[in-house]
Amino acid sequence: MCAVYSVVLRNYMAQMAIDAAEKGDYDEVRRILSLLQKPFDDWPSAAASDDASGRTAPGELLLSLSPIIVVVVVVVVIGVVVIVIIVVVVVVVIIILIIVVVVIVIVIVVSSLSSSSS
């Protein structure tokens, strides 16, 4: 059986906790620590949360962006790969055209030299 993380720490969330801690508020650090201590647990959704403060349930914000980020990264990577392939193909075609032009020029020069020497 394969274990799947229910919680993945995002850099911006860690930075938010650091910023709050630098101001003396350690609540976010404690919240993230409690999430990371049980990364495989299923956390309740915000709808099931009885938190009157309106904050999302533990782990939800960490998870809610994951699929979106994955899709964006995949689309960007595919786009970059396609652009690189197009650039490589264009460069190869240009090199082939240059070789063909050079060969044609050599043939013309050689033929003109041989016809002028005769």
GIVEN-V291264 format. One record per residue. N is the residue number from 1. OMEGA is omega in degrees with one decimal (999 if undefined). D_CENTER is the distance of its C-alpha to the mean C-alpha in Angstrom with 2 decimals. Layout:
BEGIN
n={N | N}
omega={OMEGA | OMEGA}
d_center={D_CENTER | D_CENTER}
END
This chain:
BEGIN
n={1 | 2 | 3 | 4 | 5 | 6 | 7 | 8 | 9 | 10 | 11 | 12 | 13 | 14 | 15 | 16 | 17 | 18 | 19 | 20 | 21 | 22 | 23 | 24 | 25 | 26 | 27 | 28 | 29 | 30 | 31 | 32 | 33 | 34 | 35 | 36 | 37 | 38 | 39 | 40 | 41 | 42 | 43 | 44 | 45 | 46 | 47 | 48 | 49 | 50 | 51 | 52 | 53 | 54 | 55 | 56 | 57 | 58 | 59 | 60 | 61 | 62 | 63 | 64 | 65 | 66 | 67 | 68 | 69 | 70 | 71 | 72 | 73 | 74 | 75 | 76 | 77 | 78 | 79 | 80 | 81 | 82 | 83 | 84 | 85 | 86 | 87 | 88 | 89 | 90 | 91 | 92 | 93 | 94 | 95 | 96 | 97 | 98 | 99 | 100 | 101 | 102 | 103 | 104 | 105 | 106 | 107 | 108 | 109 | 110 | 111 | 112 | 113 | 114 | 115 | 116 | 117 | 118}
omega={-176.5 | 178.4 | 179.5 | 178.4 | 172.9 | -176.8 | 175.5 | -179.0 | 177.5 | -177.5 | -176.7 | 179.1 | 176.2 | -180.0 | 177.2 | 179.0 | 178.4 | -179.6 | 178.9 | -179.3 | 177.9 | 177.7 | 177.5 | -179.4 | -176.2 | -178.6 | -177.6 | 177.0 | 179.1 | -179.6 | -179.9 | 178.1 | 179.8 | 177.5 | -175.7 | 177.4 | 179.3 | -173.2 | -177.5 | -179.6 | 172.9 | -179.7 | -179.5 | 179.0 | -179.7 | 179.8 | -178.5 | -176.3 | 175.7 | -179.8 | -176.7 | -177.5 | -179.2 | 178.0 | 178.3 | 178.4 | 179.7 | 176.3 | -174.3 | -179.8 | 177.9 | -176.1 | -170.5 | -178.9 | -175.0 | -178.9 | 179.6 | -179.4 | 179.3 | -179.8 | -179.8 | -179.8 | 179.7 | 179.9 | 179.4 | 179.8 | 178.4 | 178.0 | 179.3 | 179.1 | 179.2 | 179.4 | 179.0 | 178.6 | 179.3 | 179.6 | 179.4 | 179.2 | 178.8 | 179.2 | 179.0 | 178.9 | 178.3 | 178.8 | 178.8 | 178.5 | 177.7 | 178.9 | 179.5 | 179.5 | 179.1 | 178.8 | 179.0 | 178.4 | 178.5 | -179.9 | -179.9 | -179.2 | -179.0 | -179.5 | 178.3 | 177.7 | -179.3 | 178.4 | 178.7 | 178.9 | -179.9 | 999}
d_center={28.23 | 24.57 | 23.67 | 20.71 | 19.64 | 20.69 | 19.31 | 16.11 | 16.45 | 13.97 | 14.36 | 15.75 | 18.24 | 19.41 | 19.91 | 21.89 | 24.03 | 24.63 | 25.65 | 27.99 | 29.41 | 30.20 | 32.26 | 34.03 | 32.35 | 31.21 | 30.78 | 26.97 | 26.93 | 29.38 | 27.44 | 24.18 | 26.37 | 28.08 | 24.87 | 23.58 | 27.06 | 26.74 | 23.12 | 24.40 | 26.75 | 26.39 | 26.48 | 28.39 | 26.88 | 27.74 | 30.44 | 32.10 | 31.89 | 35.24 | 33.82 | 35.86 | 33.67 | 31.13 | 28.32 | 25.94 | 26.87 | 25.55 | 22.06 | 21.56 | 19.47 | 17.35 | 16.90 | 16.93 | 13.44 | 11.86 | 12.14 | 11.08 | 7.80 | 7.34 | 8.71 | 6.83 | 3.36 | 6.23 | 8.10 | 6.27 | 6.12 | 9.61 | 10.68 | 10.15 | 11.91 | 14.58 | 15.21 | 15.63 | 17.95 | 19.89 | 20.38 | 21.59 | 23.92 | 25.30 | 25.97 | 27.70 | 29.78 | 30.79 | 31.85 | 33.85 | 35.51 | 36.45 | 37.97 | 39.89 | 41.22 | 42.30 | 44.07 | 45.82 | 46.95 | 48.25 | 50.12 | 51.64 | 52.67 | 54.15 | 55.95 | 57.36 | 58.52 | 60.19 | 61.87 | 63.08 | 64.47 | 66.47}
END
